[in-house]
Amino acid sequence: MKNLRLIITVVLSLVFQQMIVAQQELSRSIDDSFSVNGFVLETNNYNPISDVNVQVNGGAYTSTSLSGRFKISVRKGDEIMISHKDFQTIYYMVTSNDDIRIEVQSISEASQSKKKAKENTFKIAIDSAQFYKKISAEKSIQFIADGIPKSNSVTQNAEAFQVLGDVYMYWKQYDLAVTNYRISLNNVISNDVKLKLAKAYYNNKNHQESLAIYNGLKLKDLTGIQKVLSYEGLGDVYSKIKDESKATKAYKEGLKVAQENSIQSKITDLNSKLGEVYNTEGKKKKAEVLLENSVVLAAQENKTREVEQKVKFADFQNNNKSYDEEIEIRKEIINDIDTIEKDSIISNESSITKQKQNYKIGNAYFLQKEYKEAIPYLEKSIVEADKKEDLIVKKDAIKKLTDVYVESGNFSEAKKTFDEYVKTVDQLYIKKEQEISQAARFNKSIAEKQNRIATLETDRKLTLSQVALSEEKNKTQQLIIYSLIGGLFLFAVAAYLMYKYIKQQKLANNLLALKSLRSQMNPHFIFNALNSVNSFIATNDERTANKYLSDFSKLMRAVLENSEEDFIPLQKEIELIELYTKLEHFRFKDKFEYTIDVDKTIDIEAYQIPPMLLQPYIENAVWHGLRYKDDMGLLHISIIKKQKGIIAITIADNGIGRKKSKSLKTENQQKHNSKGLGNIKKRVSILNQMYKDKVDVLIDDNGTEGDVGTKVVVTIKKD
């Protein structure tokens, strides 16, 4: 009875402990959240789209404003779903707190988009299956089952069954992977699929079948990477069946091809595998050199690969009872894991988890009978395993800690840890039962889907047989069809040539339009600038007027020098707007002050911008916003780096705003609204067609109350 009460008390305490851990994890997840801003625009004309649904999977929800903007709380790794009745739903994965820009097909093209979607249903199904391959086997298989009836060729059929085989390989259903790779090869012979089938046979322990495929490949028909995979696969099979001499030969051949083709990842793998074979053969020195070399090679790829090879090297030292060397390597590995975990999550199945490395360090100390040194590492392993819910390592670490206490004569602690070991085994047993139950349901589900797919393939073969019989009887019709195809081909060639001609004409027209717009820009700008000069000369002394004219002549020289270019360096445009803003400030000193801030981290020589792009916006800010203010205004021009390869140029004023400015204009002024801005809009549109959306311009109010001002944001992409 006492033991029963003790067991109940322990179970309740464990449940309570798990609840506390769960609450802590929940608190941590909440602390990781942050807000991101975004906007949704049409692809072609960059018009904002309002009332778009923006939702984090299982989390926050919002919708876009009239300006197409939204703000939502997310965590790194969240998936945002952007949906609207007029375009296809978009999924966006959050990787940082940078602003999100979503471009969708324009609403006018929605019907065309739906039509194309119907024509590409097979490709969509296969792409979806590949997307869900590592997320949900059932969803992935269902997409393939939906896609197979839409297949219209043996090539597409072969692709569908190849992807299905890939899904089964990932989920370790190797027998089903073999079945589907074979069906794929029955449709279309492919060396890639043969290599995958051989690997599936190997994983399914059908070693002779795997060898037969590898040995049946014709090396002259293989690419460099295919040859490497073939030799590596042969080496894996021979190593598994304990034929070390043939394994060594295969790995050496693979390494030679990998080095000839500079396939770095395979050079690392084959050095490592060759070292493992040498170790099995008792050639310790050769093995050590190769395994150590694999660590150096892996370090040239990435930190994760380096740590994986270090683990293999540490295992080698353990097998050869070089425990001090093993301990030093594993301590390095634990420090490296801290670096890796800053950017990624390591699964419990990986060999490079902290709990496993701490356990193996403790085990190495135990094997040297250094029990005092073993205890803290085994305790760390238990804590890490508990934190990561890795019951297998936790069980092993507690058992090893019990052995340490027994060997060191501390029987009271040994009893405590053994009791904890029993509890952990019970927890692991329950977890395994749940996993077995889930696996049974999973196997039943995929078996049903596989049976459906097999039926579809049988029906397809029957249909193909009927089609073949029909084609045999209608050779005359085939001849007519081929003639039509030939005619269509000629028509397609003619259409292509016509398209190419039209495209060239369009380019020529665009160049003429740009030249025309530039010729309009310069007189317009000079006319406005001379108005400023005339007004200033009429109201100021001769010396100041001369200074003004001197600056104006510099500005004119810069404008004329750049007038024939589509793009100029950003540095030249900055010099131009500094001159222009200085001139306007001469005239309206009592109306506004101005600042020009350029982010020092931006390489202003590396960015290109259409000449005189910014001047009309500055002109509008002064003439239609700031000069009507009752108090002193402010014009702020800033150039910042938005993200890699993209900068944002902001021209913001606290003037009276666009709405109030419009109300002050005469009827004639409203009819002839800012010719400069109209030219700029046309130029940006043409340049974006020619240079793939290099420039983007957004105009909005700068505030919400009083003199709302105007803010113009010009986004420039680096070449």
WOPE-V589233 format. One record per residue. N is the residue number from 1. RES is the residue in one letter. SS is DSSP state (a for helix, b for strand, c for the rest). PSI is psi in whole degrees, -180 to 180 (NA if undefined). OMEGA is omega in whole degrees, 0 to 359 (none if undefined). Layout:
n->[N;N]
res->[RES;RES]
ss->[SS;SS]
psi->[PSI;PSI]
omega->[OMEGA;OMEGA]
//
This chain:
n->[1;2;3;4;5;6;7;8;9;10;11;12;13;14;15;16;17;18;19;20;21;22;23;24;25;26;27;28;29;30;31;32;33;34;35;36;37;38;39;40;41;42;43;44;45;46;47;48;49;50;51;52;53;54;55;56;57;58;59;60;61;62;63;64;65;66;67;68;69;70;71;72;73;74;75;76;77;78;79;80;81;82;83;84;85;86;87;88;89;90;91;92;93;94;95;96;97;98;99;100;101;102;103;104;105;106;107;108;109;110;111;112;113;114;115;116;117;118;119;120;121;122;123;124;125;126;127;128;129;130;131;132;133;134;135;136;137;138;139;140;141;142;143;144;145;146;147;148;149;150;151;152;153;154;155;156;157;158;159;160;161;162;163;164;165;166;167;168;169;170;171;172;173;174;175;176;177;178;179;180;181;182;183;184;185;186;187;188;189;190;191;192;193;194;195;196;197;198;199;200;201;202;203;204;205;206;207;208;209;210;211;212;213;214;215;216;217;218;219;220;221;222;223;224;225;226;227;228;229;230;231;232;233;234;235;236;237;238;239;240;241;242;243;244;245;246;247;248;249;250;251;252;253;254;255;256;257;258;259;260;261;262;263;264;265;266;267;268;269;270;271;272;273;274;275;276;277;278;279;280;281;282;283;284;285;286;287;288;289;290;291;292;293;294;295;296;297;298;299;300;301;302;303;304;305;306;307;308;309;310;311;312;313;314;315;316;317;318;319;320;321;322;323;324;325;326;327;328;329;330;331;332;333;334;335;336;337;338;339;340;341;342;343;344;345;346;347;348;349;350;351;352;353;354;355;356;357;358;359;360;361;362;363;364;365;366;367;368;369;370;371;372;373;374;375;376;377;378;379;380;381;382;383;384;385;386;387;388;389;390;391;392;393;394;395;396;397;398;399;400;401;402;403;404;405;406;407;408;409;410;411;412;413;414;415;416;417;418;419;420;421;422;423;424;425;426;427;428;429;430;431;432;433;434;435;436;437;438;439;440;441;442;443;444;445;446;447;448;449;450;451;452;453;454;455;456;457;458;459;460;461;462;463;464;465;466;467;468;469;470;471;472;473;474;475;476;477;478;479;480;481;482;483;484;485;486;487;488;489;490;491;492;493;494;495;496;497;498;499;500;501;502;503;504;505;506;507;508;509;510;511;512;513;514;515;516;517;518;519;520;521;522;523;524;525;526;527;528;529;530;531;532;533;534;535;536;537;538;539;540;541;542;543;544;545;546;547;548;549;550;551;552;553;554;555;556;557;558;559;560;561;562;563;564;565;566;567;568;569;570;571;572;573;574;575;576;577;578;579;580;581;582;583;584;585;586;587;588;589;590;591;592;593;594;595;596;597;598;599;600;601;602;603;604;605;606;607;608;609;610;611;612;613;614;615;616;617;618;619;620;621;622;623;624;625;626;627;628;629;630;631;632;633;634;635;636;637;638;639;640;641;642;643;644;645;646;647;648;649;650;651;652;653;654;655;656;657;658;659;660;661;662;663;664;665;666;667;668;669;670;671;672;673;674;675;676;677;678;679;680;681;682;683;684;685;686;687;688;689;690;691;692;693;694;695;696;697;698;699;700;701;702;703;704;705;706;707;708;709;710;711;712;713;714;715;716;717;718;719]
res->[M;K;N;L;R;L;I;I;T;V;V;L;S;L;V;F;Q;Q;M;I;V;A;Q;Q;E;L;S;R;S;I;D;D;S;F;S;V;N;G;F;V;L;E;T;N;N;Y;N;P;I;S;D;V;N;V;Q;V;N;G;G;A;Y;T;S;T;S;L;S;G;R;F;K;I;S;V;R;K;G;D;E;I;M;I;S;H;K;D;F;Q;T;I;Y;Y;M;V;T;S;N;D;D;I;R;I;E;V;Q;S;I;S;E;A;S;Q;S;K;K;K;A;K;E;N;T;F;K;I;A;I;D;S;A;Q;F;Y;K;K;I;S;A;E;K;S;I;Q;F;I;A;D;G;I;P;K;S;N;S;V;T;Q;N;A;E;A;F;Q;V;L;G;D;V;Y;M;Y;W;K;Q;Y;D;L;A;V;T;N;Y;R;I;S;L;N;N;V;I;S;N;D;V;K;L;K;L;A;K;A;Y;Y;N;N;K;N;H;Q;E;S;L;A;I;Y;N;G;L;K;L;K;D;L;T;G;I;Q;K;V;L;S;Y;E;G;L;G;D;V;Y;S;K;I;K;D;E;S;K;A;T;K;A;Y;K;E;G;L;K;V;A;Q;E;N;S;I;Q;S;K;I;T;D;L;N;S;K;L;G;E;V;Y;N;T;E;G;K;K;K;K;A;E;V;L;L;E;N;S;V;V;L;A;A;Q;E;N;K;T;R;E;V;E;Q;K;V;K;F;A;D;F;Q;N;N;N;K;S;Y;D;E;E;I;E;I;R;K;E;I;I;N;D;I;D;T;I;E;K;D;S;I;I;S;N;E;S;S;I;T;K;Q;K;Q;N;Y;K;I;G;N;A;Y;F;L;Q;K;E;Y;K;E;A;I;P;Y;L;E;K;S;I;V;E;A;D;K;K;E;D;L;I;V;K;K;D;A;I;K;K;L;T;D;V;Y;V;E;S;G;N;F;S;E;A;K;K;T;F;D;E;Y;V;K;T;V;D;Q;L;Y;I;K;K;E;Q;E;I;S;Q;A;A;R;F;N;K;S;I;A;E;K;Q;N;R;I;A;T;L;E;T;D;R;K;L;T;L;S;Q;V;A;L;S;E;E;K;N;K;T;Q;Q;L;I;I;Y;S;L;I;G;G;L;F;L;F;A;V;A;A;Y;L;M;Y;K;Y;I;K;Q;Q;K;L;A;N;N;L;L;A;L;K;S;L;R;S;Q;M;N;P;H;F;I;F;N;A;L;N;S;V;N;S;F;I;A;T;N;D;E;R;T;A;N;K;Y;L;S;D;F;S;K;L;M;R;A;V;L;E;N;S;E;E;D;F;I;P;L;Q;K;E;I;E;L;I;E;L;Y;T;K;L;E;H;F;R;F;K;D;K;F;E;Y;T;I;D;V;D;K;T;I;D;I;E;A;Y;Q;I;P;P;M;L;L;Q;P;Y;I;E;N;A;V;W;H;G;L;R;Y;K;D;D;M;G;L;L;H;I;S;I;I;K;K;Q;K;G;I;I;A;I;T;I;A;D;N;G;I;G;R;K;K;S;K;S;L;K;T;E;N;Q;Q;K;H;N;S;K;G;L;G;N;I;K;K;R;V;S;I;L;N;Q;M;Y;K;D;K;V;D;V;L;I;D;D;N;G;T;E;G;D;V;G;T;K;V;V;V;T;I;K;K;D]
ss->[c;a;a;a;a;a;a;a;a;a;a;a;a;a;a;a;a;a;a;a;a;a;a;a;a;a;a;a;a;a;a;c;c;b;b;b;b;b;b;b;b;b;c;c;c;c;c;b;c;c;c;c;b;b;b;b;c;c;c;c;b;b;b;c;c;c;c;c;b;b;b;b;b;b;c;c;c;c;b;b;b;b;b;b;c;c;b;b;b;b;b;b;b;c;c;c;c;c;c;b;b;b;b;b;c;c;a;a;a;a;a;a;a;a;a;a;a;a;a;c;a;a;a;a;a;a;a;a;a;a;a;c;c;c;c;c;a;a;a;a;a;a;a;a;a;a;a;a;c;c;c;c;c;a;a;a;a;a;a;a;a;a;a;a;a;a;a;a;a;a;c;c;c;a;a;a;a;a;a;a;a;a;a;a;a;a;a;c;c;c;a;a;a;a;a;a;a;a;a;a;a;a;a;c;c;c;a;a;a;a;a;a;a;a;a;a;c;c;a;a;a;c;c;a;a;a;a;a;a;a;a;a;a;a;a;a;a;a;a;a;c;c;c;a;a;a;a;a;a;a;a;a;a;a;a;a;a;a;a;a;c;c;c;a;a;a;a;a;a;a;a;a;a;a;a;a;a;a;a;a;a;c;c;a;a;a;a;a;a;a;a;a;a;a;a;a;a;a;a;c;c;c;a;a;a;a;a;a;a;a;a;a;a;a;a;a;a;a;a;c;c;c;a;a;a;a;a;a;a;a;a;a;a;a;a;a;a;a;a;a;c;c;c;c;c;c;c;c;c;c;c;c;c;a;a;a;a;a;a;a;a;a;a;a;a;a;a;c;c;c;a;a;a;a;a;a;a;a;a;a;a;a;a;a;a;a;a;c;c;c;a;a;a;a;a;a;a;a;a;a;a;a;a;a;a;a;a;c;c;c;a;a;a;a;a;a;a;a;a;a;a;a;a;a;a;a;a;a;a;a;a;a;a;a;a;a;a;a;a;a;a;a;a;a;a;a;a;a;a;a;a;a;a;a;a;a;a;a;a;a;a;a;a;a;a;a;a;a;a;a;a;a;a;c;a;a;a;a;a;a;a;a;a;a;a;a;a;a;a;a;a;a;a;a;a;a;a;a;a;a;a;a;a;a;a;a;a;a;a;a;a;a;a;a;a;a;a;a;a;a;a;a;a;a;a;a;a;a;a;a;a;a;a;a;a;a;a;a;a;c;c;a;a;a;a;a;a;a;a;a;a;a;a;a;a;a;a;a;a;a;a;a;c;c;c;c;c;b;b;a;a;a;a;a;a;a;a;a;a;a;a;a;a;a;a;a;a;c;c;c;c;b;b;b;b;b;b;b;c;c;c;c;c;c;c;c;c;b;b;c;c;c;c;c;a;a;a;a;a;a;a;a;a;a;a;a;c;c;c;c;c;c;b;b;b;b;b;b;b;b;b;b;b;c;c;b;b;b;b;b;b;b;b;c;c;c;c;a;a;a;a;a;a;a;c;c;a;a;a;a;a;c;c;c;a;a;a;a;a;a;a;a;a;a;a;a;a;a;a;a;a;c;c;c;b;b;b;b;b;b;b;c;c;c;c;c;c;c;c;b;b;b;b;b;b;b;b;c;c]
psi->[-41;-42;-38;-45;-39;-44;-45;-43;-44;-45;-45;-40;-38;-42;-45;-40;-43;-37;-41;-44;-43;-41;-39;-42;-41;-42;-40;-41;-35;-40;-24;-7;153;166;139;147;151;169;151;125;157;144;-47;-44;1;27;136;150;122;167;32;133;126;117;135;135;116;20;-135;159;143;-178;161;151;-176;-29;8;8;155;160;132;149;128;174;157;129;-10;152;124;132;121;113;152;152;-19;3;163;141;137;140;129;126;127;122;-16;-178;18;154;146;127;117;120;130;162;141;148;-31;-20;8;-43;-39;-38;-43;-37;-44;-39;-39;-36;-23;31;-36;-49;-39;-43;-45;-42;-40;-40;-42;-36;-42;2;-45;-1;-51;112;-41;-45;-44;-46;-37;-41;-40;-42;-37;-29;-33;-45;-21;-2;135;16;161;-30;-46;-38;-44;-41;-43;-46;-27;-47;-39;-41;-40;-41;-47;-36;-43;-39;14;30;72;-34;-41;-32;-43;-47;-46;-33;-37;-40;-41;-44;-28;-26;-53;130;128;131;-35;-45;-36;-44;-40;-39;-44;-41;-40;-43;-44;-48;-27;7;23;73;-40;-40;-39;-45;-40;-41;-47;-45;-20;-9;138;113;-33;-20;-3;148;174;-50;-35;-40;-44;-46;-36;-49;-41;-43;-43;-45;-40;-44;-48;-38;-40;-37;15;29;77;-35;-44;-35;-44;-45;-45;-45;-40;-42;-43;-41;-40;-46;-41;-40;-39;-34;5;45;88;-46;-37;-29;-43;-50;-44;-33;-45;-47;-37;-39;-40;-39;-45;-39;-42;-36;-6;9;76;-42;-48;-43;-44;-42;-46;-42;-38;-38;-36;-32;-43;-43;-42;-32;-24;-15;-69;169;-39;-46;-41;-45;-39;-41;-33;-38;-43;-39;-40;-40;-39;-46;-37;-45;-31;14;27;72;-36;-44;-41;-44;-44;-42;-44;-31;-39;-41;-43;-41;-39;-36;-38;-40;-45;-41;-10;-28;-14;167;132;125;158;-24;-19;152;-9;41;152;-40;-38;-41;-41;-40;-45;-31;-46;-40;-40;-43;-40;-44;-24;3;27;74;-38;-39;-28;-36;-52;-34;-37;-38;-41;-40;-42;-44;-47;-43;-39;-42;-39;3;41;87;-29;-51;-38;-45;-49;-40;-41;-41;-44;-37;-39;-45;-39;-47;-39;-48;-30;-1;10;78;-27;-45;-35;-40;-42;-48;-33;-40;-41;-36;-43;-44;-42;-40;-42;-44;-42;-38;-44;-43;-41;-38;-43;-42;-39;-42;-45;-41;-38;-44;-41;-47;-38;-43;-48;-28;-41;-44;-38;-39;-40;-43;-40;-40;-42;-39;-39;-44;-38;-43;-40;-42;-41;-38;-42;-40;-42;-41;-42;-39;-35;-34;-9;52;-32;-42;-37;-42;-42;-43;-44;-38;-43;-40;-42;-43;-42;-36;-46;-40;-41;-40;-45;-42;-40;-45;-39;-43;-43;-41;-45;-39;-41;-41;-40;-40;-44;-42;-40;-42;-42;-42;-41;-44;-42;-44;-37;-38;-29;-34;-47;-50;-39;-47;-45;-40;-49;-40;-41;-33;-43;-43;-47;-46;-39;-41;-36;-24;0;172;169;-39;-47;-37;-41;-42;-41;-45;-34;-47;-38;-39;-38;-43;-44;-41;-44;-41;-46;-38;-34;-1;-21;-3;145;-39;147;161;145;-33;-43;-40;-37;-44;-39;-47;-28;-44;-47;-46;-36;-42;-45;-36;-33;-44;-36;47;-31;-1;-31;157;163;154;144;113;126;124;122;-17;-8;130;93;-13;-21;-17;142;144;143;134;145;27;-37;-27;-45;-33;-38;-42;-46;-39;-41;-51;-30;-4;-60;-35;-15;-2;148;-32;180;130;176;130;121;121;123;146;115;159;118;-47;-179;123;4;131;156;127;117;127;103;135;159;38;-163;-12;161;-42;-47;-37;-41;-38;-23;-14;153;168;-40;-40;-35;-33;-32;57;136;93;-35;-45;-37;-44;-43;-45;-43;-43;-46;-43;-46;-45;-37;-34;-39;-33;24;66;53;-30;138;136;126;133;130;168;149;-14;-174;-19;153;-135;96;-21;-171;143;124;125;115;118;127;130;142;147;NA]
omega->[179;179;179;178;180;180;180;180;180;181;180;180;178;178;180;179;179;178;179;179;180;179;179;178;179;180;179;180;178;181;182;185;177;182;174;175;178;174;183;183;171;187;190;187;177;174;178;179;181;176;175;179;179;186;172;181;179;184;189;179;172;177;183;178;179;179;178;185;174;176;186;180;183;170;178;181;177;175;179;178;181;186;180;185;186;173;183;182;181;177;184;179;181;178;180;179;176;176;181;178;181;177;182;177;180;185;181;181;185;182;178;179;180;180;179;180;179;181;184;183;179;181;179;180;181;177;179;178;179;178;183;186;183;183;183;179;183;179;181;181;180;178;179;178;178;184;184;178;181;177;180;177;178;178;177;179;178;179;181;182;174;178;178;176;178;179;180;178;181;182;173;173;193;179;178;176;178;182;186;174;179;177;179;180;176;179;181;177;182;179;177;181;176;178;178;179;178;178;178;176;180;180;180;179;172;191;181;177;179;178;182;181;180;181;181;180;177;186;182;180;186;172;181;182;178;177;180;180;179;179;179;178;177;179;179;181;180;178;181;181;174;174;189;183;178;178;179;180;181;180;179;178;179;179;179;180;180;179;179;183;178;177;192;184;181;174;178;183;185;171;181;182;177;177;179;178;177;179;178;180;180;179;191;183;178;181;183;180;182;181;177;178;179;177;180;180;180;179;178;180;178;185;181;179;180;181;178;179;175;179;179;179;178;177;177;180;178;180;181;175;174;192;179;178;179;183;180;180;183;175;175;181;181;176;179;180;177;179;182;185;175;185;184;179;179;182;180;180;182;178;187;176;180;183;180;182;176;178;184;173;178;180;179;176;180;181;175;181;174;191;181;179;182;189;184;181;176;177;176;179;180;180;180;180;178;180;182;180;178;186;182;179;179;179;182;182;179;179;180;178;176;179;179;180;179;182;180;175;180;189;179;177;178;180;180;182;178;176;178;177;180;179;181;177;179;178;180;179;179;180;180;177;178;180;179;179;179;179;179;178;180;181;179;181;183;176;178;180;179;178;178;180;178;178;178;180;178;178;180;180;178;179;179;178;179;179;180;179;180;180;179;182;187;181;179;178;178;180;178;181;179;178;178;179;177;177;178;179;179;177;180;178;179;179;179;179;177;179;180;180;180;180;178;178;180;178;179;179;179;179;177;180;179;179;180;181;179;179;176;183;187;177;180;181;182;179;180;182;179;174;179;180;182;181;183;180;182;188;185;181;187;182;179;178;178;178;180;180;178;177;180;180;175;180;180;179;180;180;182;179;185;192;182;184;172;180;175;177;180;181;180;179;178;179;181;182;176;178;183;182;178;180;180;179;174;186;186;181;182;184;182;168;180;175;175;183;178;178;184;180;182;173;188;175;186;183;179;184;176;182;178;179;188;187;180;179;177;178;180;180;182;189;184;182;189;186;178;181;178;180;183;180;180;174;183;178;181;177;183;175;182;174;185;177;181;175;178;177;184;175;187;176;177;179;187;178;186;184;181;179;180;181;181;183;174;179;180;179;179;179;183;184;178;178;179;180;178;178;180;180;179;180;180;180;181;181;178;175;184;187;172;171;181;186;177;182;175;180;182;174;181;180;183;183;177;175;188;179;181;177;177;178;179;181;182;176;179;178;none]
//
